[in-house]
Amino acid sequence: MDPSATNSFEDQWRKALREASETPPPSVWEGIEARLDEGNDKGIIPLWGQSPKIWYAAASVVALLLVGVGLWYSGGGINDKKAETNVAFNKSGNDKNAANDVADISKKDSSEVSNNTQNEIEKQPLLAKTETIRENRTKNKVTGSGLSSGKEVSIATENSKNQSGDPVKESLAIKEAPRLPNNSGTDIEKQAPTMIFQSEDNRVAANVVENNAQSGISAELLNSLPYDQLDVHFQKRFVFFRPEIREEEEVIKPAKNKEYWAALGVMPASFNPDVKIKEAPLAFSNQTLSNKKSVSGTSEAGASYSVQTQGGVRVSKHWTVEFGLSYLKGNSDYQGGGYVLSAYNSKSANALENALSGLASAPIAGPTGMDKGAGFANNQSIYIDVTKKVSNNYQYLQLPVQAGFTLNPDKKLSYSVLGGMAANFFLTNDLESASGEIITTKASDEIYRTVNWAATTGLRFNYRLSSKWKASLTGSYQKAVSSGFRSNQSLDSHPYLYGVAWGVRYSF
Amino acid sequence: MTFNEQELVTGCKQRNRLAQKQLYDVFGGKLFAICLRYTKNRADAEDVLQDAFIKIYQNIDSFRNDSPLEYWLRSVVVNTALNHLRQQKYLKDLDDIDIHHNGIADREFTLGNFQLQQLMELIQELPTGCQTIFNLYAIEGYQHNEIAQKLGISEGTSKSQYSRARTLLQQKLNKEKRFDDGSVRNKQF
């Protein structure tokens, strides 16, 4: 490395000046100390207190507000008493009593003024920017005390001279007032009622002083403190504000979850009444074979359908309760057990037909008017062991009550698991043979139970079409928990139902 | 950092006035010299020093012990001085100027015959832009791109201003050499 490189222009200067030291004069530390003390004295205020401009602006705003308040409160009184005041002023111009009272008030004002002026002047070191703090402090102290005493003297003197009504002096006296409009105003107002009781002239004199003072305030404040171009130091202020909206949220949330809906659907289904003949009917009990065979018949499910209406409520985010009213047309077939054939008219009756007809308290007649219950008794019929199918169709009115648990309740596609009970109100049953003979049983026949309870379960897919509308596809299974026949009957039935329902739902 | 410095910093963080005074006593001289280099007269330098120490005391909490205290103090003072110059608008409208190489080789250059006060005075006599950039580049060791970023000027302006400062200083040094034999001029700066 070239040794000259370390001796370059910059290096020379750096070596010479980098470690240079020059003792600062003592006034520097004194200034620093004064500013540190000043900072400590400020306490919490310095957020905005460091800028004199802001103080001036704040003082201007406060002064304007005070003027506005003064005008607001005095406006009506001035208008009302203006004429009276003008006349009375002339009359009382030489009244010594009035003048004395005014002087008393003025003295009070002056003492208030001097006190507050003193306070304000003491604050002035905060407002003024110091070029050299120590020097300015001394100056402020001197001028502060001078100003306060000077103002006090001049105000007191001028107020005492107000009796003479010299307009120049009056204006001078009032010039100091704007800094303390509240104090002077308040004192005058406090004093005024007393004077009213003393004499009419005194009251008038007080009004004059008040009016003059207020007019002086408004004129003087517009030209208040001198404005100087000083540096503005902006300070970042972080205001942490937490709006109290939690309560509202708590109120809104349950309302949001509480959702009502109505639904309409159609369910193609497979219905099986699962009818069993517990003992051989009358016409089949004569022969051993028929007695045995008649109870071997079975039901086969047929194509059925249900028209469903539903109403539901969402009780929480996931849970729902729903009610429904449905019409079920359950079609099925019954076969087996052979049939009996009448020896006289060649009519036949299936085991179920014969059993069902025998249950009725009154004869149940088919379209041909033949009684399929007692018509085959007394060995006037023969048993034929051949399966004969009859259609066995039911109509029910269903009232399901189900609870649902929904996954992804607020998503486009949601899934609900359903479970509950359904009350099946029996309407009619038609037992129709191949030949067209129909045995119709109604609820009033008291063969079937009026209400048959069934357990229900299902799985539903909901697809949100819009904020209000949803389409649903529900797979359902219902199984009767009690027999469809009354308990004293020789027939038993536990219908069950499979189905897939398509529907739409409207949310309110 | 020495143990005493650490104690000083801790004391200053606790707003201990004695610690603040001690910090001022220890570093005030060096920092005042920096202020003198960046300003035109002692009054301005005193103002800058005062402002700088107020900032130091107010922001001492942000000082981490991972760097020497003096570096941190110097950087505060330099930044305060730059702010002062900005407020006085001394750094406004710094322009590119033609670079004239003075032809004096580094190896021929020596400040050995000059005293500190002379050198300070020579720097203060420079135009403000040249003075500032000379201080930042030659003394503080900033690169031109850093200076450009700091002052909001182009890198070319920084270079040209520095070149001008260098030329002016060399001319002044040569002039001083011709006038005397290395004695200090009788002028208080």
Interface residues (C-beta under 8 A of the other chain):
Chain A: S4 A5 N7 S8 F9 E10 Q12 W13 R14 K15 A16 L17 R18 E19 A20 S21 E22 T23 P24 P25 S27 V28 W29 G31 I32 E33 R35 L36 G39 E131 D231
Chain B: R17 Q20 K21 Y24 G28 G29 K30 F32 A33 L36 R37 R42 E46 D47 L49 Q50 F53 I54 Y57 Q58 Q87 D106 R107 F109 T110 L111 F114 L116 L119 M120 I123 F134 Y137 A138 I139 G141 R166 Q170
